[in-house]
Amino acid sequence: MPKTSARLLALLSLLQTRRDWPGLLLAERLEVSLRTVRRDVDRLRELGYPIVALKGPDGGYRLGAGTELPPLLFDDEQAVALSIALQVAATTPGNGTAEAAARALHTVRQVMPARLRHRIDTLHVTAAAPVPAAVEAPVGGDVLMALSTAAHAREVLRFDYTDRGTRRVEPHHVVTWAGRWYLVGWDLDRKDWRIFRADRITLRTPNGPRFTPRPLPGGDVAAYVTGTFHRNTCRGVVILDLPAATVAQYTREGIVEELAPNQCRLTLESWSWMSLAASIARFDADLQVIDPPELRAACTRLAHRFLNVTP
């Protein structure tokens, strides 16, 4: 039988991994009697852990929510994963919780054993923005919490949205996409689903009445957001007289396929056809537009503009 202190740590670690634990299953995992499990639970309660006893034929236990955050137990892989996540959060451009994440990372590192501190100190993660200054303003953690709380409580939100006036929205979900935070919700005045940038939201209080959630188109928030953003982009396919390896060096967002040693097919997206044509024109090579006709027309317009440039 493991020593009492080690057994208490093992018991606390198990209670943190799932919501409810049958007493017999805990006894089996710890290789002790059910009576010993009861005694160990009482010891943890004396240390301030709010462990709730569950009723039923076999009984059981649940780690409840306390008034203070209790000490948490992580295995080595969990500790490393937590440190990586905090480093990403602390270095993500426009992240309103970056400072808090950096403090949390410092706190976690201080209590790590030496073997883990050495591993973490050799790992440096930086989240780079795909477009410089892509986020106009950082989003504070209080705003994200307010949006998420309203979505969870199913309360109508009222907020000012940049220069577009006051909106009344039934919040559905808070998501992140390409370095920005967004609110997905049903716009009551426009009677349609909308996606709002969180950094453009100025909340009004108090929240409105509770509402019955509407079914999101497609049922999956990730698929809906992805489909919405891709629906608003322009995608084209061209053949470039350049090696695929050369084009791939300067194309992070597109798909490059090798056709011949000095020829490749490039699939690329942009916010407009003219922008897409200009992006393709940066490659100093002959090209053939495969699809769609809108991209071919944009390339023609761009060529005429350059021909008409005043010397």
C-alpha positions as CSV (number, residue, x, y, z in Angstrom):
1,M,0.0,0.0,0.0
2,P,1.5,3.4,-0.9
3,K,2.2,5.9,1.9
4,T,-0.7,8.1,3.0
5,S,0.8,11.3,1.5
6,A,1.4,9.7,-1.9
7,R,-2.0,8.1,-1.8
8,L,-3.8,11.4,-1.0
9,L,-2.0,13.0,-4.0
10,A,-3.1,10.1,-6.2
11,L,-6.7,10.3,-5.0
12,L,-6.8,14.1,-5.6
13,S,-5.3,13.6,-9.1
14,L,-8.0,11.1,-9.9
15,L,-10.8,13.3,-8.7
16,Q,-9.6,16.1,-11.0
17,T,-9.7,13.9,-14.1
18,R,-13.5,13.2,-14.2
19,R,-16.7,14.6,-12.7
20,D,-18.0,11.6,-10.7
21,W,-16.0,8.7,-9.2
22,P,-17.7,5.6,-7.8
23,G,-16.1,4.7,-4.5
24,L,-15.4,1.1,-5.5
25,L,-13.7,2.3,-8.7
26,L,-11.5,4.7,-6.7
27,A,-10.6,1.8,-4.3
28,E,-9.7,-0.4,-7.2
29,R,-7.5,2.3,-8.9
30,L,-5.7,3.1,-5.6
31,E,-5.5,-0.6,-4.7
32,V,-7.0,0.0,-1.2
33,S,-10.2,-0.8,0.6
34,L,-13.3,1.3,0.3
35,R,-12.9,2.2,4.0
36,T,-9.4,3.6,3.3
37,V,-10.9,5.7,0.5
38,R,-13.5,7.2,2.9
39,R,-10.7,8.1,5.4
40,D,-8.6,9.7,2.7
41,V,-11.5,11.7,1.5
42,D,-12.0,13.0,5.0
43,R,-8.3,14.0,5.2
44,L,-8.6,15.9,1.9
45,R,-11.7,17.7,3.3
46,E,-9.7,18.7,6.3
47,L,-7.1,20.2,4.0
48,G,-9.8,22.4,2.4
49,Y,-10.8,20.4,-0.7
50,P,-14.6,20.5,-1.2
51,I,-15.3,16.8,-1.9
52,V,-19.0,16.0,-2.3
53,A,-20.3,12.5,-1.4
54,L,-22.7,11.1,-4.0
55,K,-25.8,9.1,-3.1
56,G,-26.6,5.8,-4.7
57,P,-26.2,2.0,-4.3
58,D,-22.4,2.2,-4.5
59,G,-21.9,5.8,-3.5
60,G,-19.2,8.0,-4.9
61,Y,-17.3,11.3,-4.8
62,R,-17.0,14.5,-6.7
63,L,-14.5,17.3,-6.4
64,G,-16.7,20.3,-5.9
65,A,-16.1,24.0,-6.7
66,G,-14.5,25.7,-3.7
67,T,-14.3,29.4,-2.8
68,E,-10.6,29.3,-3.5
69,L,-8.6,27.6,-6.3
70,P,-7.1,24.5,-4.7
71,P,-3.6,23.2,-5.6
72,L,-3.8,21.4,-8.9
73,L,-1.9,18.3,-9.9
74,F,-0.4,17.8,-13.3
75,D,1.6,15.0,-14.8
76,D,4.8,15.8,-16.8
77,E,3.0,15.9,-20.2
78,Q,0.1,18.1,-18.8
79,A,2.6,20.5,-17.3
80,V,4.5,20.9,-20.6
81,A,1.3,21.3,-22.5
82,L,0.1,24.0,-20.1
83,S,3.3,25.9,-20.4
84,I,3.2,25.8,-24.3
85,A,-0.4,27.0,-24.2
86,L,0.5,29.9,-21.9
87,Q,3.5,30.9,-24.0
88,V,1.3,31.0,-27.1
89,A,-1.3,33.1,-25.2
90,A,1.3,35.4,-23.8
91,T,2.9,36.1,-27.2
92,T,-0.2,36.2,-29.5
93,P,-0.6,39.7,-31.1
94,G,-3.7,41.5,-30.0
95,N,-4.5,39.1,-27.1
96,G,-6.0,41.0,-24.2
97,T,-5.1,38.3,-21.8
98,A,-1.4,38.2,-22.8
99,E,-0.2,39.8,-19.5
100,A,-2.2,37.5,-17.3
101,A,-0.9,34.5,-19.3
102,A,2.7,35.6,-18.8
103,R,2.1,35.9,-15.1
104,A,0.5,32.5,-15.0
105,L,3.4,31.0,-16.9
106,H,5.8,32.5,-14.3
107,T,3.8,31.1,-11.5
108,V,3.6,27.6,-13.0
109,R,7.3,27.6,-13.7
110,Q,8.2,28.4,-10.1
111,V,6.4,25.3,-8.7
112,M,7.7,22.9,-11.3
113,P,10.3,20.3,-10.4
114,A,13.8,21.0,-11.7
115,R,13.6,18.4,-14.5
116,L,10.5,20.1,-15.9
117,R,11.8,23.7,-15.5
118,H,14.8,22.7,-17.6
119,R,12.6,21.3,-20.4
120,I,10.4,24.5,-20.3
121,D,13.3,26.8,-20.3
122,T,14.6,25.3,-23.6
123,L,11.2,25.8,-25.2
124,H,10.4,29.2,-26.6
125,V,7.1,29.7,-28.5
126,T,6.1,32.8,-30.3
127,A,2.7,33.3,-32.1
128,A,3.3,35.5,-35.1
129,A,0.4,37.5,-36.7
130,P,-0.2,36.4,-40.3
131,V,-0.7,40.1,-41.3
132,P,1.0,42.9,-39.5
133,A,-1.3,44.8,-37.2
134,A,-4.2,42.5,-38.1
135,V,-6.0,43.2,-34.9
136,E,-7.1,46.8,-34.5
137,A,-7.5,46.6,-30.7
138,P,-6.8,43.9,-28.2
139,V,-9.8,42.2,-26.6
140,G,-9.8,42.2,-22.8
141,G,-10.6,39.1,-20.8
142,D,-13.5,40.9,-19.2
143,V,-15.2,41.4,-22.5
144,L,-14.6,37.8,-23.6
145,M,-16.0,36.6,-20.2
146,A,-19.1,38.9,-20.5
147,L,-19.8,37.6,-24.1
148,S,-19.4,33.9,-23.0
149,T,-21.4,34.4,-19.9
150,A,-24.3,35.9,-21.8
151,A,-24.2,33.0,-24.3
152,H,-24.2,30.5,-21.5
153,A,-27.0,32.2,-19.7
154,R,-29.0,32.8,-22.9
155,E,-29.4,36.5,-22.3
156,V,-29.8,39.0,-25.1
157,L,-26.8,41.3,-25.5
158,R,-26.9,45.0,-26.3
159,F,-23.8,46.6,-27.6
160,D,-22.4,49.4,-29.8
161,Y,-20.7,48.0,-32.9
162,T,-18.1,50.6,-34.1
163,D,-19.9,53.1,-36.3
164,R,-22.8,50.8,-37.1
165,G,-25.1,51.7,-34.1
166,T,-26.5,49.7,-31.3
167,R,-27.2,46.0,-31.9
168,R,-29.4,43.5,-30.1
169,V,-28.1,40.0,-30.4
170,E,-28.9,36.6,-29.1
171,P,-25.3,35.3,-28.4
172,H,-24.6,31.8,-29.5
173,H,-20.9,31.3,-29.2
174,V,-17.5,33.0,-28.9
175,V,-14.9,31.8,-31.3
176,T,-11.3,32.7,-32.4
177,W,-10.3,32.8,-36.1
178,A,-7.0,33.9,-37.6
179,G,-5.9,35.8,-34.4
180,R,-9.2,37.6,-33.8
181,W,-12.1,36.9,-31.4
182,Y,-15.6,36.8,-32.8
183,L,-19.2,36.6,-31.4
184,V,-21.6,34.4,-33.4
185,G,-25.2,35.4,-32.7
186,W,-28.7,36.1,-34.1
187,D,-29.2,39.8,-34.8
188,L,-32.7,40.5,-33.6
189,D,-33.1,43.7,-35.7
190,R,-31.8,42.2,-39.0
191,K,-33.4,38.8,-38.3
192,D,-30.4,36.9,-39.5
193,W,-27.2,35.2,-38.2
194,R,-24.2,37.5,-37.9
195,I,-20.5,37.2,-36.9
196,F,-19.2,40.2,-34.9
197,R,-15.6,41.1,-34.2
198,A,-15.1,41.3,-30.4
199,D,-12.6,44.1,-30.6
200,R,-15.4,46.3,-32.1
201,I,-17.9,45.6,-29.4
202,T,-18.7,48.1,-26.6
203,L,-21.1,46.4,-24.3
204,R,-24.2,48.1,-22.8
205,T,-25.6,47.0,-19.5
206,P,-27.7,45.4,-18.3
207,N,-28.3,42.4,-20.6
208,G,-31.7,41.9,-22.1
209,P,-34.2,39.1,-21.4
210,R,-33.5,35.4,-21.6
211,F,-34.2,33.7,-24.9
212,T,-34.7,30.2,-26.4
213,P,-31.6,29.3,-28.5
214,R,-32.2,29.0,-32.3
215,P,-30.6,26.2,-34.3
216,L,-27.4,27.4,-35.9
217,P,-27.2,26.7,-39.7
218,G,-25.5,23.3,-40.1
219,G,-25.6,22.8,-36.3
220,D,-21.8,23.1,-35.9
221,V,-20.3,26.5,-35.0
222,A,-16.8,25.7,-36.3
223,A,-18.2,24.7,-39.7
224,Y,-20.5,27.7,-39.8
225,V,-17.7,30.2,-39.1
226,T,-15.3,28.5,-41.6
227,G,-17.9,28.4,-44.3
228,T,-18.9,32.0,-43.7
229,F,-15.3,33.3,-44.0
230,H,-14.5,31.2,-47.0
231,R,-17.7,32.2,-48.7
232,N,-16.6,35.8,-48.5
233,T,-13.2,35.1,-50.1
234,C,-12.2,34.9,-53.7
235,R,-10.3,31.7,-54.8
236,G,-8.4,31.2,-58.0
237,V,-6.2,28.7,-59.7
238,V,-3.3,29.5,-62.0
239,I,-0.3,27.8,-63.6
240,L,3.0,29.5,-63.0
241,D,6.2,28.9,-65.0
242,L,8.2,28.5,-61.8
243,P,9.4,25.5,-59.7
244,A,7.0,24.5,-57.0
245,A,9.7,24.8,-54.4
246,T,10.3,28.5,-55.3
247,V,6.6,29.4,-55.2
248,A,6.1,27.6,-51.9
249,Q,8.8,29.7,-50.2
250,Y,6.6,32.8,-50.7
251,T,3.1,31.3,-50.3
252,R,2.0,30.5,-46.8
253,E,-1.7,30.6,-47.4
254,G,-2.0,28.9,-50.8
255,I,-1.6,25.3,-52.2
256,V,1.3,24.6,-54.5
257,E,1.3,21.5,-56.8
258,E,4.3,20.5,-58.9
259,L,3.4,19.9,-62.6
260,A,6.9,19.9,-64.1
261,P,10.4,20.8,-62.9
262,N,9.8,24.4,-63.8
263,Q,6.0,24.6,-63.6
264,C,3.4,24.4,-60.8
265,R,-0.2,25.0,-60.1
266,L,-1.1,27.6,-57.4
267,T,-4.4,27.8,-55.6
268,L,-4.8,31.0,-53.7
269,E,-7.4,33.1,-51.9
270,S,-7.9,36.8,-51.2
271,W,-10.5,39.3,-50.1
272,S,-11.2,40.6,-53.7
273,W,-10.4,39.5,-57.3
274,M,-8.1,42.5,-57.8
275,S,-6.2,41.7,-54.6
276,L,-5.9,38.1,-55.7
277,A,-4.6,39.2,-59.2
278,A,-2.0,41.5,-57.5
279,S,-0.9,38.7,-55.2
280,I,-0.3,36.4,-58.2
281,A,1.5,39.2,-60.2
282,R,4.2,39.4,-57.6
283,F,5.7,36.2,-59.0
284,D,7.9,37.3,-61.9
285,A,6.8,34.5,-64.3
286,D,4.5,33.8,-67.1
287,L,1.1,32.4,-66.0
288,Q,-2.1,30.9,-67.2
289,V,-5.3,31.5,-65.4
290,I,-7.2,28.2,-65.0
291,D,-10.2,29.3,-63.0
292,P,-12.5,31.3,-62.5
293,P,-13.4,33.8,-65.2
294,E,-13.5,36.6,-62.5
295,L,-9.8,36.2,-61.8
296,R,-9.0,36.3,-65.6
297,A,-10.9,39.6,-65.9
298,A,-9.2,41.0,-62.8
299,C,-5.7,40.2,-64.3
300,T,-6.8,42.0,-67.5
301,R,-7.9,45.1,-65.6
302,L,-4.7,45.1,-63.6
303,A,-2.6,44.8,-66.8
304,H,-4.4,47.8,-68.4
305,R,-3.8,49.9,-65.2
306,F,-0.1,49.3,-65.3
307,L,0.0,50.0,-69.1
308,N,-1.7,53.3,-68.4
309,V,0.7,54.4,-65.7
310,T,2.1,57.9,-66.5
311,P,5.9,57.8,-66.9
